Amino acid sequence: MTVIYYLSHPEVTIDPAIPVPGWGLSATGRARVLAVRDAAWLRACRRIVTSAERKAVETAELVAETSAAEIVVRPAMHENDRSATGFLVPAEFEQVASEFFARPEESVRGWERASDAQARIAGELEAVLAGHDPTLPLLLVGHGGVGTLLYCRHAGLAIDRRHDQPRSGSVFALDARSLAPLFTWRPMEEV
């Protein structure tokens, strides 16, 4: 069985002065990737498809340093568009994120609707697979929010935050042919 892994970027350096897509990995996030990048499941992936957001690209580059995998950047794999609010302090962000998942057909505070973000990320996966050999493992590097939306779609679940990643730097897997989930989110160190 061939596997598609979806890895969310790990911890980032939060800087309210920089737009969220420009945030990079923190020392902790970088250390976590370095600690797992030699894992067999990551080394098996000869192609890495990533969002264009800095934190995702940095994650992909760290993995590719030891696997020599090809990196493909797909800008439309970005996290849900939250530019209407920009930076939110963590407690406020968590509240709005919960509303985003709870009301998927509504734009919460100007954010992209969860239903639209789900359709976008699912369309990106379809486009990637159209040019990918289904016998080769594939690593997608992205974001927790849209990753959860993608997981819900292929698991046949309603959009709900209870299916969200346990922490950043988590991974779930899909069967490359059927797109059925093989396992749900788990920290990357536990794969």
Buried (B, 14 or more C-beta within 10 A) or exposed (E): EBBBBBBBBBBBBEEEEEBBBEBBBBEEBBEBBEEBBEBEBBBBBBBBBBBEBBBBBBBBBBBBEEBEBEBBBBEEBBBBBBEEBEBBEEEEBEEBBEBBBEBBEEBBBEBBBBBBBBEBBBEBBEBBBEEBEEEBBBBBBBBBBBBBBBBBBBBEBEBEBEBBBEBBBBBBBBBBEEBEBBEBBBBBEEB
